[in-house]
Amino acid sequence: MHGAGTPQRRVFLRRARFFALAYALGSMITGSAAAALTLERLRCEYLSNPLGIDVTQPRLSWVLRTESTGARSEKQTAYRILVASTPELLKKDTGDLWDSGKISSGETIHIVYAGKPLASRMACFWKVRVWDGAGQPSPWSAPAMWSMGLLNQSEWRAQWISNPKAAVEAATSQPADLVRKQFRLSAPVGRAMVYVTARGLYELRINGQRVGDHVLAPEWTSYGKRLQYQAYDVTKQVRAGENVMAALLGAGWYVGRIGLFKGRQIYGNVPQLLLRLDAEMANGRTETVVSDASWRHAPESPFIAADMLDGEVYDARKEPAGWDSPAVSDRDWPVVSAEADLGSSRLVSQRNEPLRIVREIRPVAVTEPVSGVWVFDLGQNLVGWCRLKIKGRPGQPITIRYAEMLDDNGAFYTANLRGAMVTDRYFTRTADEEVYEPRFTYHGFRYVEVRGLTERPSENALVARVIHSAAPETGVFETSSAYVSQLMTNIVWTERANLFSIPTDCPQRDERLGWMGDIQAFGQTAIFNMDVAAFLTKWLQDVRDDQLPDGRFPDFAPNPNTVLKHDQFFGAPAWGDAGTVVPWRMYQNYADRQLLAEHFEAARRWVDFIERSNSNLLWEKARGNDYNDWLNADTLMFEGWPKTGGAVPQPVFATAFFAHSTDIVAKMAAVLGRTEGAEHYRQLFDHIKSAFNRAYVKENGEIQGDTQAGYALALNFNLLPDESRSKVFTRMLEAFARYNGHLSTGIQSTHRLLLELTRGGRSDEAYRLLNLRTFPSWGFMITNGATTIWERWDGYVKGRGFQNPEMNSFNHWALGSVGEWMWRTIAGINPDEESPGFRHFYIRPQPGGGLTWARGEYESIRGRIVSDWRIEGGVIRLRVVVPPNTSATVSVPTKDTGAVRESGRIAGKAPGVKTLEPETDAARFRVDSGEYVFTAPFI
């Protein structure tokens, strides 16, 4: 007999525990339970109940759910959509605008409206039902709606209005203006919609109440081509009789300062408002109010200054009492300037979620480092502004400053803000308690300094208002490691901070631009954590708008250089390549074929530009600013750290991305059915690969430069012949030695290196890098108090202090791209490139790094996906949830592939499960929709 402590005995005990667990699970789930399908998350053009869209054939989507957790292999076989002009008709199951009839289809996304032509200002109410695999109908979904905007520029019938003095003031102090219009409605209102935009920023008010919850509207677009408008339902805010419509007008991106560009007034000289209100009366009449020369502006403004980068100065003593109320006359207010020419930029409906105040955070500590100076620690680096309660004497000046970090002496660290003042000032109106929060600026900060208070602030005196584009959060990621979970939390907070109308690089200094290289690297992480489909669809239009005629994509978008007629910041490798990588990721995750069709010509022109400029197919010329693998190890300021050897030789880096973009364009063409184009770019990709290998890859696997990054890019972009991959992979592993087992990579290669370690069978090495606490690493950031991802590995080092303040953000998402590896490897959720939109996907968790459990939940476009694993007593338990109408390939990590059970049964005999060929270290199964619990020995 074997002794109790022998290896054989331990294996026996583990298997015994395993079969006991499998039996218990089997008693819980005995078969496939019948369950009705239900429908939720009805969306129109990715949005929930959007107002004022300008797509005349909008696409409709929904998500299927099942009532029973035991249901498996549930699928939709048909659907019926009703679209009605009134809620009452829809309630009667009458689709007077569109009744699709019963359509035999399993599709749940991007169903194109095919009803009666849609006209401006129409309201459309819709619902859907589906039939399951047994032919049984579901209940009707809850109703949803969308409304149409103004489809033709001429329908505005409005004029751009402004303060006549604003152009002079905007060039210096940038005050904001107050404008208003008194009007009378003749009868009770049944429905009222207002359509509004600004050249600058606006906040709209009706009868003393704020309209909508958008902030910093209409947001940033490529203003030379497009200007967004918003639509609001104001039925409850207008009334029969006297009304006042009022607006605050700020400079914003249009008139104010924009990072890296000197001065103001880049897009225009003066903030202007454009507006149309339609009030449909109960008696059938429609009365319209527009912005025109009948509006008036306040003689003076309480906004002394309002700048996106510098902050706001507000003197409450100058605010006209009741200025937005019909109870106050504007007879003494001067009339506005009015401009009938609406301009050449297209007025388009906002197609993504707006900027909103999404949450509030209260301080975790309040200190007084110097008498009369109060410092509030929010405990979290965030983006937005603060709301402050103040009580003092009339005219008392209050100064509010913001910072991400404190120095070693506890003082505000603001050098990294560069030319941005990041300061708000407020002058009190009375001696009573007042509340102040800005309107036309925003800040990135953790710490808030308040000066000018006459007494100690109360516990609730200050609250941070967190602002970002209100894309729904789609990911839940948790592990047994507090550190790993914190890292993902930091990544998510960084994403929130930089999802700010455009995908910014950072939210605090005088930059805040839509750098394309950053989102190119971070894109898949962004998709796992938040539903960025609408957000990136809008931004990719900015990218196309600012593409140069020769095919060069901008380095950031929007790019004001297209208005300034400069060709600076265009065409850099990896940055321009976001113009291929991001739309392709969108297709993989959201199955948006229409987006590919809209974007294909732009992507093709980019690749053609590079080929045209480099006849030898090595990207040696026309590389623009040539950023390379930005912020690689050569840029670190750390004693004893190598100063060379981290950066990829620039032609190697550039040619790798040239090949990658060409590969993507070939795939785009194939999806779109452009057979000739697909073949052309496939051959071009093969030729670039050959040129790359001839020029840069040695027989022994060394790639020119011998860098971690160079190896990672070549492997990740599939640039190597099969016979070279293992040699190159070995070289990549050896390249860690020069850096004492640490990374030398920059923002374009770091996540790709971890992905390739896992693909090459060395997840253990990827976990080791993830878990490092020594410099440079993510753990080093967190050990030093990071709550978001830093721009640099060495943004702050104890004893040395801060990095070069010219580029030292502490809220920068590029290095957060490791989140993609965490989702794909720890949670194990992977899209299938051959089955876009998660119609089929892969679940392949690879436990390691000391983790004993991990859970990832991703709300895909087709429904909730769960991968939840736990190792206990030598047994791994993997719970998987596959949404209705989808399937997955599940890899269960075990070397004993024949011992896998699913809910107590032999896995291959369980309902909805099909056994596939195993991998070396995992059993593989194809599963239909449903919830599954796999158990196996984990040896």
N, C-alpha and C positions, 0 to 999 in steps of 0.2 A: 504493500500500500504506500501511497505517497504521503509524506508528512504534511501537516496543516500549512506550513509556510513555504512549501516547494512551489516552483513556477507552475507545475501541472495542476496542483491543488488550487492555486489562485485563479487559473484559467477556468477550472471546473466551477468554482464559486461564482465567477463573473457570468458564465453561461447560465447557471442555475437562476441567478437573479434576473438575468435577461429574459428567460422563458417565463418566469413568474410575472414580470411586468407585461410581457406580450399577452399572457393569458388574461390578465386583469383588463387590459385594453380591449381585448376581443369580447369580453363580456359587456363592455360599454357600447360598442358599435357592432351591431349584428347584421347590418345590411344597408342597402340603399333605401332611404326613406323618401316617400313621395312628398313633394313640396311645390307649392305654387311659386312661380316667378313673380317678383314685384319689381317696380321700376323706380329709380331715383336719380338725382343729379342730372336733371334735364338741362341741357345747355344749347345755346344758339351761338354759333361762331366762338366756341370755347367759353362763353360767358353765361352766367345765371341771370335770366330776366334782363337782358341789356336794353337800354333805352337809346333811341336815336341812331340805330345802325344805318349804314349806307350800302350794305350788300343786298342786292336785289334778289339774289337766290341764296339765302343763307343756308348754312349747314346745321343740321340738328343732330344731337347725340344724347344718349342716355346710358345708364349703368343698370345692369341686372343684379338682383339679389334673390336669395332663396330664403324661405321662411324657416326651414329646418337645417340645423348644422349637419345632419346626417345625409343630406341629399347629395347625390353624385351624378355626374354626366348630364347635368342640366344644361340645356341649350335652347336658344331661340331659333325657331324655324320660319317664323313669319312675323310681320308687324303691320300695324295700321296707325297712321298719323292723322289727326284731325287738327285743322287750323281754322279758327273762327274769328270774325271781326268783333265779337262781343263775348264777354264771359257767359252771358245768358245762353247764347247759341251753343257754346261749347258744352255747357252743363246739360243741354238737351241732346248731346252727341251729334251735333250738326256742324260740319266743317264747310262753311260757305266760302271760305277762301281756298281750302284744299282738304279733300278727303282722299287719301292715297289709296283707299281700298286695302284689301289684304294682300300684302306683298310677300311672296315667298323669298325670304332672305334671313341669314343669320347676322347681318350687319347691324351694329348698334351705334356706329360713329360716322360722322360726316355724311349724313343723309341729306341730299340737296333738296331744298324746297322746290316743288314742281306744281304749285297752284296758280291761282290768278295773279296777274302782274301786281307787284307791290308799289304803292305810290308814297310820296313824301307824307310824313306825319301819321301814317296809319298805325293802329295798334293791332297786334296779332296775338291771339291766345291759342295755346296748343296743348295737346296731350297725346299720349301714345299707349297702345296696348300691344302685347306680343303673344305668340303661341309657342308652347314648349314642344319638346320632342315627341310627346304623345298627342299633339294636336290640341291641347287644352289651352284656352285663352287665359291670359292674366287679367286681373282687374285693370281698369284704366289708371294711368299714373295720375298723381296730383297735377293740377294745371300749372302751366308755365306761360310766359309771355315774352314778346319782344315788341319794340316799336321802331318805326322807321324815322330816320332823320330827314334832313333837307337834301334831296338828291341832286338838285341843280343849284348852282351858285346864285342864279337870278332869283330864286325863291326867298332869299334872305330879305329882300326889300328893305335892307337896313344900311346904315352908314357907320363907318369907323368913327368913334368919338373919343375926344381926349381933352385934357386941360391945355389951353393954348400956350401956357408957360412951361409945360412939362419938358419940352425938348431942351430948353436951356438948362433946367434944373437937373435933368437926367444925365447930362454930361459931367456933373460934379457930385452932388450929394445924393441923388437918386431918391427923392421923397416919393411916397405913394399918394395917389389922389383919391378923392371921394367924389362920386358922381351920383346923380339921382334923377328920377322921373316920376312926377305925380300923374296918375291916370285914373279914369273912372270906368268901371264896368257896369253895363246897363241892367244886368240880370244875374240871378244866381248861376254859378259855374258848375257844369257837369264834368269837365275835364280841362286841365290847363297844362300846357307844356312850354318850357322855355328852352331855347337853343342859344348857347352863349360861348364865346371864345374871346381871346385877348391876344394882342401883340404885347406880351409881357405876362403878368399874372393877374388873376381876378379872384375876388370873393364876392359872391352875389347874395343880396339880402332882399326880402320882400316883407313889407309891413313889420319891420323890426326883427324878423327871424332870418336866420341863416338858411340859404338854399343848399341842400345836399350836404354831403360829408367829405367831398373832395378837398384836398389841400394842394396848393401850388399849381392849380389848373391854369391853363390847359396843358401844361407839361412841355417837355422838350421834344421837338422833331427837327428834321432837316427843314428849317423854316423857309429856305429858298424855294422848296418844292411843295411842302405840305404844312398845314396848320390845323391842329385838332380842335374840334368843338365838342362840347358836352351837352347832353340833354337831361333835363330834370322834370319830374312830375311835380308841379306846384299847385295841384288842385286844392289842397287843404290850406294853402297860404294866401290865395287871392280870394276876393269876396266881391259881392255886388256893392257898388258905391265907390268911395274913394280908396285908392291904393297908392303905395309908393314902392317903386323898384329902385334899389340902390346898389352901388358896387364900389369896392375898393380896388384900385388899380396899382399894381407894382411892376417893377422893371423886369425881374426874373431873368431867364436866359436870353430873352429877346433883346432887351435894352441894357441889361446889367452886365456885370463882369462875368467872364467865362474863363476857366482855368487855362493857363499857358498863353492866353491872348491878352495883350496889353490894352488898357483902356476899357471903355464901355461902348455901348451903341453899335455893336457889331452887326446885328441883323436889322436894327431900326433905331430911330432917334427918340421915339416917344411911346410910352404905354398907351394902348388904345383898346377900346371895348367894342365888340360887335354882338348884337343880341336881337332875338325875335321871340316874343311871347304870343302864343295862340291860346285864347280862352274860348272854349266851346260852351255855349250857354245851354241851359236846360231847354230853352225854347228853340234850339236848332241853329241859332246864329253863331258865328265865330267872330270874335273881336281880336285884333292884332295890335300889339305894341312893339315898336322897334327902336333901336338906338338911332338917334338922328339929332338934328340941331335944336330940338326942343328940350333936350336934357340940360342939366345945369351941374356945375362943379362947385365944391366948397371954396370959399375965398382963401382959406388957408388949411393946411393939412396937419393933423397931429403926427404924421410920419415925417420926422426930420430927415431920416435916411432909411432905406430898406434895400439891402444888398444880399444876394444869395450867399456870398462868400464871407462878407465882413460882419453881417448882422444887421440889427434893426435899432433905430433910435425913435422912441415914441413919447411924445409929450401929451399926456392925457388932458392937460389944461386946454389944449387947442381942439379937442374933439367936440364938434357941435352937438349939443344935447339933442337927442331924438332925431338925429340926422337921417335915419333910415325909417322913420315913422310918418304916417300921413297926418299925425297930430301937429307936426311942425311944418311951417311954410318954408319954401325955398325961394320966395319972391326976391330976396336980396342976393341970391347966388348968381354969379356970372354964367352965361351960356357957354356950352362947350364948343370946341371946333369939331366940324363934321366933314368927313371925306367920303364921297359917294363911290369912288373907285375902290373895289374890293381887293385889287391887286392880282398878281399873277400866281401866287401860291394857292394850291387847291385847298379848299376847306373840306376836311374829312372828319368823319366821326371817330372818336377815340375807340380803338379796337382792343384795348387791354384794360385790365383792372387799374383803377386810378390810385394815385397816392392818397393814403388815408392815415389818420391816427389809429393805429391798430391795437395798441395796448398802453398801459401806464405802468411806470415803475417808481416806487418810493425809495428814498435813500435808506441805506443800511447803516450809515453813520453820518453825524454832523459834528464838525470840529471848528474851533476858532484859533487857528495857528497864530494869528496876529489880531490884536484888539480891533473889533469892528469888521473883521474879514471872516466870513463864514464859508466853509468848504463842505459841500454835500457829496458824499460818495454813493453813487447809485449801485455799486457792486457789479455793474455790467457795462461794457462798452456798447454804445448804441447810437442810433441816429434819430434826430428829431429836434425837439426844443423843450423848454421847461415852462410850466405854468407856476407862477409865483403869487402867493398871497402876501399883500403888503399893507402895513398901516403906519402912517407917518404924517408929517406936516405937508400942506399943499406945496407942490413944486419940488418935493424932495427927490434928488437924483439917486437912482438905484442902478448899479452896474452889475451885469451878469456875464461872467467869462466861463469858457468851457475848455476842458483838456482831456486827453485820453489817459495821460500818465502823470504821476508825481515823480520828482527826482529823489535822489537819496536823502535829501534834506526835508522832504515833504512839500516842496514848492511846486507850483504848476509848471509842467513841461509843455511849452507852447512853441518852441523853436521849430518843431516839425510842421507847424501850420504855415510856415513860410510867409507869403504876403497876405494871407487871410487874417483879418482882425478877430473874427469869431467872437464878437462881443455884442451883447444887447444892452441898451440903456433905456430906462423908463423914468419919466417924471410924473410923480403922483398928482392927482387932480384935487383931492380933498384930504381931510384928516381921517376919514372913515376907511374901513378895510376895502382894498381894491384887489382885483385879480388881473394879472398881466400874462399874456403869452404872445409870442410873435406870430406873424402871418406870412411874411414874405422873405424868409430866410430859413436855413436849416443848418444843423451842426452835428458833428461826430464827436462823442464824448463819453466819459465815465464820471468825471469830476466836474462839479459846478461851483464856481466861486461867486459869492454875492457880497457886494459892498454897498454901504449906505443905509442899512437897516438901523433903526434906533433902539431896537430891543432884540433879545435872543429869539430866533425864529421858532415857531411851534413845530411839533412833529410833522404836521401835515401842511407846512407852509409851502413846500416845493414838491412837485411831482414831475417826472420826466414823461413826455408824450412821445412814444415811439412811432416813427413814421416810415413807411415804405410802400412800394407798390403792393396792393392788397391781393397778391396771388395766393390762392389757398395752399396751405401746407399739406403735403402728401406723404411725408415720411415719418415713421416712428422707429428709432434705432436705439437699442439698449443692450448692454452687455454686463457680464459679471465684473468687469474692470471699471472702477469709478473713473480711472484716467481715460480709458478708451471712450467711455460714454461722454465724458466731459469734452473730449476732442471733437466728437460729432456735434455736441451742443455749441461749441465755439464756431464750428463750420456753419451751422444753421444761423447763428446770430450774425455772422459775417455776411451770409447771403441776404438776410433781411436788410442789412445796412446798405448793401450795394445794389439791391433791386430797387432802383430809385428813378423811375420813369425810363431810364436807360440802364444797362449793366455797367455801373461805374467801377473804376479801379479802387477808389477810396472816397470816404464821405466827409473828410475833415479839412484838408489843406486846400490851397488855391489851385486845385486841379479838377477832380471830380468828373472825369471824362469817361466816355464809353469805349475804353481801350479794348480792341477786338482780341488781342492776344490773351487777355485774362479770361474772358468768357469762353474763348476757344478751348482753353485748358480746363476750365471749371464747369463746362457745360453739362456733362453727364451728372456730376454731383448736384448741380442746380436742379436738374430734372427730377432726381430721386427725392429731393427734399421739399420741393414746391412745384405746383402746377404752373410752369412758365410758358405754356403753349401760346397763350394770347400775348404775353409780354414779349416773347422773342419773335412772334409773328410781326408785331408792330415794329420792333427794333430792326428786323431784317429789311423792312421797307426803308428805314433810315439808311441802312448800309447800301442798298441799291440806289437810293436817291443821291448819295454822295460818292458813288463810284465814278471815276474819271472816264472820259470817252475812250481812252486807250485801254481800258480794262482794269486799271489798278483800283483795288479796293482801298478805302481809307484805313489808317492805323487805328482811328477811333471814329465812332459814329454816334450822333451827328458830328460832322466836321465842318466848322465855320469857314474853313479855307475855300470851300466851294463857292461861298458868297464873296469872300475876300479876293477870289481869283488867284490864289496861290496854290502851288502843288506840293506844299510841305505836308508831311505826315501821311504819305500814301505809299502803298506797295511794299511794306516790310514783310519778309518771310515770317510765317507763323501768325502774324497779326492779320495780314491780308487773307491768309488761309482760313480765318474764321468764316469768310464768305462761302466756303465750301463745307467746312466741318460742322458748323452750327446747323444749317438747314438739313444736312444729312442726319445729324443726331435727332433733330425734330421728326424726321420721317421714321427713324428707327423706333422712337418712343411713342409717337402720336399718330403714325400712319397717315401723315398729311401729304397726300400726293399732290393736292392743289398747290401747296406751298412750294414743292419741288418744281412744279410747272412754272410758277411765277418767278422762281429764282434761277432756273437752269441757265438762261442766257447770260446772266450776270456771272455765274460760276464759270461757265465756258469761256467767257471773255477774259477772266482772270488767268486761267491756265494758258490761254492762247497768248496773252501778253508775255508771260514768262518764257514760253517756248520761242516766241518771236524774238525775244531779247537775248536768247542763249541757244544758238544753233547746235552747240555740242551737247545739249540737254543737261549740262551742269550749271546750276544757277550761280553763276559767277558775276553777272552784270545785272544792273537795274534792281538793286535790292533795297532801295530807299534808305531809311534810317538804320536798317540792319541791326536790330536789337539783340539778335542771337538768343541763346538760352538765358534769358534775363535773370539777373541776381543769382548766378551760379556761385560756386564756392570761391572763385577768384576774387569776388567782391567783398568777402568777409574781413572784418577788422578784428582779428583775434591772434594774440601772440603765439607764434609757433605754427600757425596755420599756413599751408602752401598758398602762394600767391599766383601760381600758374598751374595749369593742368586740369582745371574744372571746365573751362569753356570749350565747346565743340568748335573746331575750325569752321569759320562762317560758311564757306561753300558747301561743306558737308551738311551742316544744319539746314541751309536753305534748300539744297537739292533733295533732302529727305522730305521736306514739306511740299516741294514741287511735285514729287512723285505721289505723295499722299493725296494732294488735291486732285491730281489727274485720275487717280484710282477712284476717288469719290465721284468725279464728273462722269466717268465711265459707268458707274453704278446708277447714278441719277438718270442717265440717258436710257439705260436698260429698263428701269422702272417705268419711264415715260413712253416706252415703246419706240424710242428713236434708235433703231437697230444700227443704222450706219454710224451714227455718232458714238454709240456704245462701243462698236468695234474699233473706231478710230482712236478713241481715248484709251481703250484697253491696250491696243498696240503701242500707243505712246507711253503708257505706264511701263510696259515691258521694256521699251527702249531706254527709258530713264533709269530703271533698275539696272539694266546692263551697264549703262554709263557710270552709275554710282559704284557698282562693284569693281569695274575696271579701274576707276580713278582712286577709290578710297579704301577698298577692302583688300587686305593681303591674304595670301594663301593660308597663313596660320590663324586667321580670324581677326587680326588686329585691324581696327578701323582708324583711319587717319585721325590723330589727336589722342587716341587711346583714352577716351573719356567714358565715364559711366553714362553720360547723356547720349553720346554718339551711338553706343551700343544699344541703349534702350530705344532710341528712335528707330534705328534700323530694324530691330526686332519687331517693335510695335506696328510699324508701317509695312511689314512683310516685304522688305526690300532685298532679302537674302535668298539665295538658292538653298534648297533643303540641306545640301551637304555642308553648308557653312554655318547653319544656325547654332549647332551645338558648340562649335569652336568660338563663335562670337559670344554666346551665352557664358561660356567659361571665362572669356576675357572680361566680360562685364563683372562677374563675381570677383575676379582678381583685382579689378580696379578699385575695390573698397580698401585694399591694403594701404594705399598711399594716404588714406584719410582716416586711418585707425578705425576702420569699420563703419564710417559715417558716409553720409551722402555728400556728393560734390555737385549735384544737379541743380538746375534753375527751374523756373516756373513752367517751362514747356516740357520738361522731361521727367520731373520727379514722380508724378503719378503713373506715367507710362513705365518707368522702371519697376515700380512695385507690381504693376499688372503683368509685366513680363517675367518677373521672378516667380509669380504664381503660375503663369502659363508654362514656365519651364520646370515646374515641379519643386520650386524652392520657396513655398509659402513661409517656411520656417525663417528664411532670411528676411522676407518682407515683414513678418511679425517682429523680428528682432529690430529692424529699423523703426517700425512704428512705435515700439516700446522704449526706445532710447530716451533717457532723460538728460544726457550730456549733450553739449553743443556740437554741431547744429542738429536740432531735432524739434519735432512738435512738442515732445515732452519737456524740452528746455523752455519753450514758450510758457507752457502751463505751469511749470515749476516756478516761473517768475511772474505768476499772477495773471496770465493772459486769459481773457474771456472771449476774445475773438482771435482770428488768425492774423499774424503779423506779416507785414510786407517783406521783412528780412528775417533770416534765421537769427541774426544777432542784433535785432532792433534795440535790445537793452541787455547789458551784461553787468552783473554786480561787480563793483570795483572799477570797471572801465567806464560804465555809464552808457550813454545813448550813441547810436550810430549817427552817421552824417545826417543832419536834420533836413538836408535838401531832398531826401527821399527816405522817410522813416515813419511810414504809416503803421498804426497798430490795429488797423481794421481793413484788411486787404485780402481778397478771396483767392488769389491765384494759388498759393501753397495749400489752400484748403481742398484742392483737387484730389488729395488723398482720400477724400470722402467717397469718390467713385470706387476706389479699391476696397474700402471698408464695406460698402454696399454689396459689391460683387463677390467678395471673398469671405468676409465675416458673416454677413447675412446670407450671401450666396444668391442674390437675385440678379439675374442677367437677362436683358432683352435678347431676342433672337433676330438677327439681322435679316433672315429669310422670311420672317413672319412679323412684320412691323406692327407696332401698336400693342404688343403683348398678346396677340392672338395665340401665339405659342411662346413660351419663355423657358428659361432654365433656372432650376433651383440647385445650386451646388455649393453649399457652405463648406469651408475648409477650416475646421477648428485648429487653433494653435495659439501661441503667445501666452499660454497660461489661462486662457479663457475657459470657463466651465459652462457658460451658457451665453446665448445671444438671441436677440429677437429683432427682426426687421419686418415692418409692415409698410407696404407701398400702395398708395391709392392710385393705381394706373388708370389710363383713360378708359379701360374696360372693367375696372373694378378692383377690389382690395386683394392684394397678394400678401401672403404671410409666409415667412420662413422663421421658425422658432425652434432652436435646438438647445439641448441640455445634456451634459455628460455627468452621469452619476453611477457609482458602483460598477464601473467598467462597461456601462451601457450608454449608447447615445440614443436619445429620443428626439426625433425630428418631426415637428408638426408643420404641415404645409396646408395653406388655403389657396385654392385655385378658383378664380371667379367663374361664374356661369358663362358658357359660350367660349371658353378658352381651354387650353391644355398646357401641360408642362412636362418637361423632362427633369426628373428628380434624381440627383446623385446622393446616395446615403453614404457618408464616410465610414467605411469599414473594410477590413481585409478579409473578413469572413462573409463573403458576398452571398453565400448560400443560406445564411442564418437570418436574413432580414425578415422581419414580420411587419405587417401593416394591420393595425388594430387587432392584433392577436392571431391573424391568419398568416400563412405563408404568403409573402408579399405578392407574388405573381398570380395568386388565386383570389386576391381581394377584388371586390367590385371596382371597376374603373381603373384598374392597374394592369399594365402590360410590362413584362420583364424585357429589358434590353441587354445588349452585351455589356458586361461589367468593365469598369476601368481597373487599373492596378490597385487603387486604394479606395474604390467606391463601387457600390452596386447601383445600377441605373434602371429607372423605370419611367415609362410614359404613363401619365395620369390624366384623366379627364377632370372636369370641374368638380369641386367639392373640397371637403376637409379630410386630410389623411394624417395618420400618426404612424410613422415608421420607427421601429426599434431594431437595434443591431448591436452586437458586441463591438466595443471600441477598444481595439488592441493596438 
